[in-house]
Amino acid sequence: MRRLFLFRSSPKSKNDLKLIRFIIKKFGHRPKKLVLFKIALTHKSISNASDKLISNERLEFLGDTILDAIIADFLFHKFPEEDEGYLTKVKSKMVSRKTLTTIAQSMGIADHIVYQTGRSIRLATLEGNAFEALIGAIYIDSGYEAAKKSIFHSVLRAHLDLPTLLEKEIDFKSRLYIWTQKSHLDIEFKLITEKFADGKWFYEVEVFINSNPYGKGTGDSKKVAEQAASKETLQLMGAI
């Protein structure tokens, strides 16, 4: 409590006002307790050297969990037809260290991180952690809905190119979803045949785009059939 008071007791400086403007502009959030955001941007390399400072590690831990929940919420509603495996795969890409560091760099978070410059610390390793800590700060400052609004309306829209991120997926179904989204087309996978014969399951799936039939695929599981149908559809569309 004593250390938190030391953060809180000082009047707003030029740096404080700069930080407030940064949080509002990049996160769409007006800080109520600025101390939380100062802590979120304080690396342990400097907090360990002063008992007046608190590192961002606890807020980073919290922000990591909150971000996971928010991204899961986002994907659950964005891809209503996809299964748990697909959603998990996409979420792991969106919250990967590489992606978070890229977002943090795009936002210019490095300009606000407080750390001990004399030590051999790679700034890139600090940026993604500070981003998560800032999400934790928003959550503590104003609750889950405020953090969700910030991620949905400020961060994802301005600093994450989801189609490009998803294009790195190797499976044909993902690529087809991306292609149809970019082209503003509706897509549906219809199970045409499902039967068990000679000790094996057989599935046939057909892709419909804007209610028109396109590629068909078969396989010993729905997933395999959907992949085959997606590949044929992409070929018919000239997308591969």
C-alpha positions, 0 to 999 in steps of 0.5 A: 500500500505504501508503494502504491501511495507513492505512485498516486500522490504525485501531481500529473506531470507532462509524462502523465498527460502524455500517457493519458493521451496515449491510452485514450488514443490507442485503447479508447479508454480514459484512465480512472486510476493512472497509477495502474497504467504506470505500473503496467508499463514498469519493467522489473529491471527498474522496479527491482532497483527501487522500492518506490516502483512496482513491476508490471508482472502481476498485471501482465498475468491478469491481462494474459487471462483477460485477453484470452477470454476476450479473444475467445469471445470474439472468435466464438461469435465471428465463426459460428460454424467452426469447431473448438479445434479451429477456434483454438488454433486461430486464438493461439495465433492471435495471442501468440507472443509474436502477434502481441509484440507486433501489435505493441510495436504498431501502437508505439507502446515502447515509447512509454515503457520504463526499464533499466536501459543500461542492461542488455534487454531486448525491447521487443521482449518487453512490448508484448508483456506491457500490452498484456499488462495494459489490458490487465490495467483496463480490467482493474480500472473499469471492468471486463466490458471496458477491456472487451470494448477496448480490444474489440473496437480499438485494438483489433480494428486498428492494429490486427490484420486478421485476414492476413493472419489467417492466410498463414493457415495451411488447411483449405477450409480456412483459406476458403473462409478467408476468401469468402470473407474478403469477397463478402460472400456467404458460405455453407457446408452441407453434409450430402451423404453419411453412411457406414459400410464395410466397417468404415464411415463415408462422408460427402460434403458440398460447399454452397456459396451464396446458396450456389453449389460449388466443390464436393469432397469425400472422406472417412470423416466430416473434416476430411470431406470438408477439406476436400470440398474446400480445395475443389471450391478454391480451384473452381474459383481460381483462388489456388 
